Amino acid sequence: MNTETKTPSPGVSRWTLRFVLLGGGVAWTLHLLLAYVIAEFGIVSGFVDTRWAELDAVSWLLIALSAAMLALAAVATWVSWRMQYSDAEDEQARTVRFCVRFGRAANLSFLVIIAVQSIPIFFFLRVAPSP
């Protein structure tokens, strides 16, 4: 594969293009929904009373969720940056070029959104220690 002339990868699969287009968005959606579910479940179930290393179990689950979704969005961003496309003007080349360029911008945006959305988890969801 010659990266200087941007020749298309011979086996660009539809799944790779779908991942490039949807990976960051799916990671953000899962992060948003699952963080809400974990927080509500932890409060209602009393799971918030379980503590490890001065953090409650709900905070640990939220930290793990944030790390996993940041990793998923980062992988989607990395794949979109590493993907090669052609400068040809046929329909398939234009489609791949659009998917790659749009995926780069979208995945990078979702990566930043997930990182910013994780700030309250680290700073504002601290539960006061039990007396």
C-alpha positions, 0 to 999 in steps of 0.5 A, a space after each residue: 500500500 503506497 501512502 504517498 499517492 493515497 491508493 485505496 486499500 484493496 479490501 476496505 470492508 463495509 464494516 470498517 467504514 461503518 465503524 469509522 462513521 458510527 464508532 464514536 457516536 455509539 461510544 458517546 450514546 452508550 456512555 450517556 445512557 449507561 452512566 445514567 443507569 449506573 448512577 441510578 442503580 447505585 443509589 437505589 440499590 444501596 451499592 453506593 455504600 460499598 467502598 474500595 480505596 476511598 471511592 464507592 462502587 458506583 464511582 468505580 463503575 462510572 470510571 470504568 465506563 468512561 475509560 472503556 467508552 473513551 477507548 472505543 472512541 479513540 480506536 474509532 478515531 485512530 482507525 479513521 486517521 489510518 485509513 487510506 482513500 483514493 483521489 479517483 472520481 468514481 462513485 465508490 472512491 467518493 463514498 469512501 473519501 466522504 466516510 473517512 473525512 466525516 468519520 475523522 471529524 465526528 470521532 474526534 468530536 465524540 472523543 472530546 465530548 466523552 472526555 468533557 462529559 466525564 468531568 462530573 464523574 471525577 469531580 462532582 459525584 463524590 459521595 461523602 464518607 460514611 460516619 
